[in-house]
Amino acid sequence: MARDAVAADVPEAPAEPAAGVLRSALLRWDTALLVVLAAVVVLAGVLVEGFASGRNLQFLLLDVIAIALIALPLTLIVITGEIDLSVASTLGLCSAVMGQLWVAGLPLELVVVLVVGLGALLGAVNAVFVTKFALPSLAVTIGTLAAYRGLAFVVLGDQAVADFPFRWTDAASSTVADGAVPWAAVVAIALAVVFGVVLHATPFGRSLYAMGNNAEAAAFAGIRVARAKSWLFVASGAVAGLAGVYWTLRFASARADNAAGLELAVVAAVLLGGVSIFGGRGTLPGVLLGVLLLGAVRNALQLADVAADTLNVVTGGLLIASVVVPNAVVLARARWRRRGRAA
């Protein structure tokens, strides 16, 4: 009975107010992105002629597939506190090599395998410099960005290879059941599920967040930091090679300058998706929302006959906003939590 009296004297922890729960949900970056994406789609559908058509939806998805593919492994790399800026040049070099191998008479099935393998090899080169020589990934991948693009011009020069089989080029843009969703988008979604499971549902994925927060502490905890980062760079190169295959077949053209400058859009999508440039924070669903938001904004501006230079300005603005706004949200959330504890 005394025990019951003591228990009765202990006050229960106050439940979090409904307003606080709602505020916390609204402050989630993924939720904010979803709301902004919905607003952009609705406004563009009303104000921009042709935006809401099924045909345009197909083109929008085709445009963002390469960005989405490359963003998947790049998300994991940035979460560890590293970066890979050579992805677009890797795509371009793989496209050039694909054209030369096809001209040489190799079957396209074998060419695709070799090109993806080449991408993995190029990623491994980045991994060696970053993990074995302990060089900053920013400096390394800026160097390989220039080197791989230069090699692409050495391989193919200014010419283009465009005589790929129609069934392959048609498959790159064909849709599911003659609808608006391309088969290539289904492949990208499948890969996104794989990367999402690895990042959010495995010990390896949790170790990536630990590396991004403190690589030395992660190493002391028994995590093989160098080995994990090496595999991520290899995966980034391989997926960039796969994106090179898609890009070449979609436009039916292997060129050394394919996807030039695409790394800006990819990095913008990753950071816009809520991944911290300093590592240790971010989600894959957020990145996919960032890819769609970036693609929707650019698509709407293109339909409105906005100049290409202006599109680059918008992409740069979104990149800056993706770094500034999440940090402001984190500070606001911390401020509200302190006020809640004080109350």
N, C-alpha and C positions, 0 to 999 in steps of 0.2 A: 504494500500500500504506500509505504514511504517512497518506493521506486516510482510509483505512478505520480506521486506528488512532485517529485523532482522533475520527472519528464514533463509534467504540466507547466512547471516554472520556466522551462527552456523555450524561448521564442523560436518559432519556425522561421526559416530563411524566407524573406519576402520574394514572391514570384516576380519575375521580370515583367514590367508593365507591357501591355500589348503595343503601346506606342514605341517602346524601346525595341521590341522584336521587329516591328515593321521598319523602323529606322535602320536597324542592323541589316535587314534583308535588302533594303534599298541601297545601302552603302556597299553591298557586294559588287565588285567590279563586273562580274559576269552578268548580274541582273541589270546593271546600268547599260551594259553593251547591248543586251537583248532589247531593252526599251528603246535605245537610240536606233538600233537596226530597224525595229518595227516602225519607228517614226519616219526614218529615211525612206523606207519602202512605201509607206502610205503617201507621204508628201510627193515623192518622185512619181508614184502611180497617178496622182492627181494632176501634177504640174507639168510632167514631161511626157510628151506624146510618144506612145509606143513602149514605154517602160514596162507596163504591166502585161504585155503580150507574152504568150508562151514561147514564141520565137526568141524574144529578147532574153527571157529567163534562161533559155538554152545557151545563148551566147555569153551571158553573164557567168554561168557556171563553167563554161569552157575556158573563159578568161582567167578564172581564179584557181583552176585545178593545179596548174604548175606551181603557183604561189603556195597553195595548201599543201601540196606534196613536200616541197622543200621546207616549209614551216614546221612540219612534224618533227624531224630530228633536230632542227635548229632550236625548237622549244626546249628540248632536253639539254642541249648544249648550253643555252643561255641560263637555264636554271642552275647549272653547275658553276656559273660565274665566268664562262668562256663565251666565245662568239666565233662564227664562221662567215666571213664576208666573201669567200671565194665561190659560193654556191652557184651564182649566175655564170661565172666564167667556167666552172666545171661543166655546167649544162652546155655552154657554147662549144667547149672543146669536145665533149662527147657527141654533140650534134655533128661537128666537122668530121670526126673520126667515123661516125656512122655513115656519112655520105661517101667517104673514101672507101670504106669497106664494101659498101653496096656497089660502087663503081668497079671495084676489084673483082666482083662476081660472087661474093660470099652470099649464102642464103640469108634472108632477113631474120629468120629465127635465131641463127647463130650470131648475127650482127647485134641483135638486141642483148643477148647474154654477154657478149664481149664488151659492149658499151657500158652496161651496168657494172661489170667487173672493173672497167677502166675508171668509172666514177669512184668505186670503192678504193682503188689504188691511189687516186688523187687525194681522197680523204685520208688515207693512211699516211701520205706525205705530210699533210698538215699535222696529223697526230704525232708523228715522230718529232717534228720541230717543237711542238707544244709540250709533250710529255717527256721526251728523252733529253731535250736540250733546255727545258724549262723556260722557253721563250713565250712572251705574251701572245695569246691567240689573235689579238687585234692586229699586231704588227705582222705576224706570220701570214694571216689570211689576206691582209692587204697586199702583201708581196705575191702570194700565189694567185690572188685575183688578177694582177697584172700579168704574171707569168703564164697562167693557163689561157688567158685571152690571147696573148701573143702566140702561144703554141697553136691555138686554133687557126690563126691566120697563116702560120707556117704550114699546117697540114692541108688547108683548103684554099688559102689565098682569098681573093675577092670573089671567086666564082661560087655558084650555088648548084647543088645537086637536087633535082626536082622530079626525077623519073621513078618514084617509088610506086609499088603496085597499088592500084586503086582500092583493092579490098582492105589494105592496111590503112591507107589515108582515110577511107570512109569510116573504118571502125573507130578511128580516133575521135570522130565527132558524131557518131551514131548515137541514138537515144534509146532508152528502155521503152519497148512497146510503142514506138513512134510518138512518145510524149516529149516532155521538155527536159527530162533528166538524162544527161549523157551517161553511157556505160563507163566512161573514164571517171566520172564522178563517183560511181559505185565502187570502183577500184580504190579511189582516194578515201572514201568513207571506210572501206575495209581496213586499209592501212592505218587510218586514224583510230579505229577501234583497237588495233594491235598496239600502237604506240600509247594509247590511253590506258590500256590495261597494264602495260609495262610501267608507266609512270605512276599511276594512282593505285595499283593493286598488287604490287610486288615489292619485296625488300630492296631490289635493285633501284626501283623508282624512288623509294624513300631515301636511299643513300644519296641520290642525286641532290635532293634538297639539303641534306647534311653537308655535302661538298660545297654547295652554293653559300651556305651560312658560314661555314668555317672549314676549309679544306684540311688544315692541319689537325683540327680536332677529329675530323672524319677519318683521317689516316691513323691517328692514335687509337681510334675505336675499332680498327681492323678493316676498314674499307679500303679496297685497292683503288685509290683515286686515279692514278695514272692509267691503269688498265681500263677502268670504266670510261674515262674521257677518250681514250684511244678508240674504243669501239663506237663511241658516239660520233667521232669524226669520220670513221669508216662508213657508218650508217648514213651520215649526212652526204658523203660523196656518192654512195650507191643510189640513194634516192634522187640526188641531183642528176645522176646519169639516167635514171628512169624518167625523170622529168624532161631530160634532153630527148629521149626517144619520143615521148608524147608530143613535145613541142615540134619536133621535126616532122612527125606524121600529121599532126593537126594542120600545119601550114604547108605540108607537102614540099618542104624545102630545108635542106641542110646547109647552113651558112655559119661562118665563123663568128658573125656578130649576133647570132640568135640570143635573145634574152639579155642583151646588153642593158645594164642598169637595173635589172630585176631584183638585185639584192636589196635595193632601197625599199621596194614594196614588201619584200619578205620580212625584213627586219621591222618595218613599220607595223605589219600585221601581227608579228609576235609580241612586240611591246604594247601595241594597242590592245592586244588580248589580255593584258594584265601581268605579263611576265616581267619581273624586275630585271633591269639591265645589270644590276649588281649581283644577281643570282639569289637562289633560295626561296623564290616565291613565283607562283604562276600555275595555271591549269591549262590543259589541252582544250577543253570545251571553250574556254575564254579565247584562246588563240583562233579556233575555228570561227567563232563569232567575229573576231577582229578581221579575219580574211574576208568573210562575207560583207562586213560593213565597208571595208576598204573597196572591195569590188563593186558594191552597190553604188557608192558615192562616185567612183570613177566612171561607171557605166552611165549613170544619170547625167553626169557632166558631158560625156562624149555624145550622148543623144541630144543634148542641148547645144551642140556645136561649140563647146568650149575648147580652146586651143590646147595642144599637147603640153606646152610649157606651163600652162596654168594647172594642168593635172599634176605635174611634178611639184608645183608649189603647194597644192592641196595635200599631196602625199607627205611632203616635208612638214607641213603644218600638223598633220595627224601624228607624225612621228614625234614631234616636239610635245604635242598634247599627251601622247601616250606615256611620256616620261614624267611630265609635270603633274597631270591630274591624279594618277594613282597614288603618288606620294602625298598629295593634298588630301585625298580621301582617307589614307591611313592616319594622317595627323588629325583629321576631323573625328574619325572613329575613336582614336585614343583620347581626344578631348572630351567626347561625350561619355566615354567609360569613366573617366576621372570624375566628371560631374555626377554620374550615377552613384559612384562609391561615396562621394561627399554627401549626397542626399541621403 
